[in-house]
Amino acid sequence: MGGPRAGQVASGLAARAAVGTLRTLRAGVPSTVEKLRACVAAANAEILASSRAKPELAGMGTTVVALLAEGDRVALAPRTAGA
């Protein structure tokens, strides 16, 4: 995204949301791709919610590039997330 407003805040929110979501999905979601998709969606939702709750964070965003490896399966998610 290249230096959006509050990018450091957005990247922290994205990382925490993604990891938290992964911890809750380990046993419940069948595919690695679905797990990673859920993690990125949670990161985006957290950034949007925070930007709506705090006007000074409006427009914040971050670039997400994530790799999830489980056994012999790998999923890659490049995506820009933001408000």
Phi, psi and omega in degrees: 000332175079062171072048177289166176305134176055035180302323180294326177291314181298319181293322176295316178299316181298314181297313181295318180295318181295313180294317178299319179293317180300320180297326180277341185263348187318308185269339190266342184249129188290321187248152178299319180297316179296322178297313181294320177301318179295322179296315180292320178297319178295321178298314180297317180297320180295318178296315179298314181298318180293321181290330177284328181283333183233103183305329180292347178258002181304134179088001180291156180193170179207161175262129179252124169232114186228145176233131177239122179243129177223112182060238180261016181246142180224140174232140180237134182228096168269132182194148173261128182240138178179178183261000000 
